[in-house]
Amino acid sequence: MKQHKRYQTSIILLLVCFAFIYKGIRDAQTPMIVIGVFLAIYATIRIVLLLTLSNVAQQEIVEDSDMTSAYLRTNYERYIEMYILYKKGECEVLYEENDGLLLLSHADDMYYASAKNKQAAMDILQLIPQDYHGLCVCDDIFIECIDSYITYGTKFNSYNLVYEKQEKAVLTNTTIRIQPLTEKDIEIVKQTYSNPIYDQPGYIASCIKNGMLGAYVDDKLAGYIGLHNSGAIGLLEVFEDYRQQGIAKTLVASMINHCLETKQIAYTQVQQKNETSLQLQEKLGFTKADKPCVWIFKKEMETLHE
């Protein structure tokens, strides 16, 4: 619909240009003719760009014609992590029907589930082993029956947010220097980033290897951000002495741009209760999913850090 309206605007602009040119020729007004020509060139370029983008979008639809991709595209923001894991080939499909999906990411031993009805939800939950590490359910239908199938120690709601713009995020604070972290930063990240979900041996080292960014103020590390194994933007930490200075915003914007430069989908996850972070992400241009996903972990965790 938005694309259709953009076409309409461009065509109307083109018609206005022709009117300018006609009136300029009729009244012998050279400036009016020049303005009309320039506007016509602009409108033509705009239409060509829209056609190009439309072809790209159509190609994406064709590439997503298999059942799993098509299913996950029905709610792109809410299913974004499942979609990315599937498209990258980084998960195992354990259940694949018109009414639901179950994926297993071996990289972090996480199950991801979606269901359209209660029967599909129950069928999927029966496939989760009792010694599972974590499970993310993306539809409300699981909530009413999950306690009958899964025992857990930790459960929380978290929104997926996707950066769907083509243009890069604007870096407003130019006094902050952003540069990649290296292996020598592994220990300081381990000491300052506390999240029991990601306490697997070697996890931080792998994230730094994949590309974590550090924020430096006066040549001192003030905070950092990275990409989880799933591809989600996270591992965000700003040291206490540097908070309320716009560093978190700069770090997130920098990671958005890194994802765009490396042809990755920029997305993140924020707990439903973290209103401050949700507002920050939306201000930066992220689109929030219509509903949160429910994250469930076998063991009890006292402290959760995004």
N, C-alpha and C positions, 0 to 999 in steps of 0.2 A: 504494500500500500504506500509506504513512504517513497519507494523508488518510483511508483507511478506518479505521485504528486511532484517529484523532482522533474520528471519528464514534462509534465504539464507546465510547470514554471518555466522551463527552458524554451518550450515551444511558444508560450505567450511572449517571452522576452524576444524571441526571434521575430515574431509578428510585429512587435513594437518597433524593432529595428528597421524592418521593411517600411513601416509607416514613416519613420524618421527620414529614411533615405528618399522615399517618394515625395514627402513634403519638401525636403531640401532641394530636390531636383526641380520640383514645380515652382518653388518660390526663389530659386537661384540662391539658396542659402548654403554656402560651402561648409561652414562649421557644423550645421545639422547633418549634412551628408557624412562628414568625417565621424561624428559621434555615432551615427547609425551603423556605419561600417565596422567601427571598433566593437560596438555592442553585438553586432551580428557574428563577428569572429569569436567573441567570448561565448556567446550562446551555442555556437557550433562546437567549440572545443568542449563545453560542458556536456553536450549531448553525446559526443564521442566517448568521453570519459565514463558517462553513465552506462553506455552500451558495453564498454569494456568490463566494467565492474559487474554488470549483469551477466555477462558471459562467464566470468570467473565464478560467480555464485552458482550459476547453472551447472558448471563443471563440478563444483563441490557436491551438489545434489546428486549428480550422476555417480560420483565416487562413493556416496553414502547410500547407494541403492540396496546394499545387503540388509537383511532383516535387523541385525543387531544395531548397525549404525542408524538405520531409519528409526528404530525404537528410541534410541538415545537422543536423536534430534527432536523428538516430540516435546522435550523440555530441556533445551540446550543448557541453560544455566544450572538447573538443579542436577542434571546428570553429567556435568562437564568432566568430572574426574573419571567416571566410568568410560565416557566417550574417548578421552585422551589415552587412557590405558589400553583400550581396545584398538584404537587406530594405530598405536605404536607397536601393537603385538606384544605388550608387556603384561598380559594377564591370560588366565585360562578361563574359558567359558564353561561353567558347570551346569547352567540351566539356561535354556534359550527357547522361549515360546512367545507367542503373541501377547501373553498376559504377564510376562515377567522375565527378569534376567538375574543371573548370579555370576559374578566374576571373582576370580582369585588373583590377587597380585602377589607373586612369590617374592618380589623384592623386599616387601615389608610385612608379609604374611597377613594381608588385609583382605577381607571379603567385602564385596560391594553388591548390594541387592536392590532390586526394584520390582514392584508388583502392582498390577492393576486391580486385583480383587483378593479377597481373604483366602480363597483356596490356593491361589498361586503363592501368596505369602507363606502359608503353612507348608506347602510343598518345598519351597526354597529353604525355610528355616530348618527343615528336617535334614537338609544336606550339609548344614554347618556342624563340624565335629566339635565335641565337647572341649577339646584342648586348643580351640582357636585362640589367636592373639587378639584380633580386633575385627569388628564388623561395622560397616556403614550402610544404613538402610535409608533410602531416598524417598520413600512414600509413607504417608500416614497410616496406611492399611496395616503395616507391621506392628504398630504400637499396641493394638488391642490383643495381639496374640503372642508377642515376643516372649513374655514372661513364662509361657507354657513350654517353650522350646530351648531358651537360652538362659544360662546363669551368667551373671556378670558382676563386676565390682565397680565399674565406672560407666556412666552414661551422660551424654550432654548433647545439646542441639547446636548446630553450626551451619551458617549460611555459606553457600558457594557464591562467589562474585567473579564475573568475567569482564575483562577489558576488551570490548568489541570495536573500539575505534581504530582507524588506520593511522592516525597521526600520533606522534610521540607525546608523552606526558611532559608538561613544562616544568623545568627545574628553576624554581624561583630564588632559592638561596645559593648564590654563587660562591659564598665564602666557605662552603663545605666541600672538601675534596673527596671524591668517590673513586675507589680503586679496588681491584680484586684482592681478596684475602689469599694467603699462601699457606703452605704446610706449617710454617712457623707460628701461625695463628690458631692452630688446632687446640692447644691447651687453654688459651684464654676464652675461646668459644665454649669449651667444655665446662670451664669454671663459672661462666656467666649466663649460659643458656640452660635453664632447668625445665625440662619437660619429660616426665617418665615415659611418655608414649614413644619417644625417640631415643631410648637409652640403650639400643642395640650396639654391640661393639663395632666400632668403625663407622658409625652412622655420620657423625660430624665430619670425619675425614673425607668420606665420600661426597658429602655436600660441598665441602670446600673445593674438592677436585672438580666437581660439576660446575662450580662458579658461584662463590659467595662474594658479596660486595661489602666493603668496609667504608664507614664515613669517618673522615679525619678532620679534626679542628686543631689548628696550630700544630700539625704533624702528630697529633695524638689520636689514637683510635677512640671514637666516641660511640660507636654502635655498628651494627652489621645487619645484613639480610641475606637470604639465600633461597634456593629452590629445594623442596623436599624431593625424595626419590620419585614420587608420583608426578612431579612437575609443578606442584602448587607453590606459589610464592609464600614464604613463611620464614621461620627462624629469625624473626625481627626482634632486635634488642637494642635499646638505647640506654647507655649507662646513666646512672642517677644524676651525676653532675652536669649532664648535657641535655636533660629533658626540657620540654617546653621551649625549644629553640627551632622547631621545624625540621629536625633531623629525621624523624620517622617518615615524614612526608617526602623528604628528599630521597631517602633510601627506597621507599616503595616506588616512587616515580622513576628512579634509576633502574630498578629491576624490571619495571614495565618496559622501559626502552631497551633493556638488554634482551628481553623476550622477543620484542618486535624485530630487533636486529638479527637475532638468531632463528627467526621464523618459528617461534614457539607461541602457543596460546598463553597469554598472560591471565592467570586466574589465581584466586586466593580463597581462603576459608577463614571465617571469623565467627566466634561463638556468639550465639543469639543474645546473650546478656551483655556483650561488650559494645554498647551503643557508641562509645567514642570512636572505636576502631571502625565500626560500620559506617559512621558518618564520614570518616577520613577517606575510606575507600571509595565511597560514592562521590565525594568531592573530586577525587582524582579521575573519575570517569568510569569506574567499574559499574556493571549492571548486576544488581542483587537478584538472586533466585527468588521465585515467588514464595517458596517455603524452605525451612531449614532441613538438613539431613540429620539423622540421629546417629551419633557415633557411640559405639559400645565396645568396651574392652573387658577382657576376662578378669584382669587383676584390678584391685582397688588402687586408685591414684589420688593422692591428696592434693597435689598441685598440678594444674594444667596451664601451660604457656603456649600461646599461639605461634 
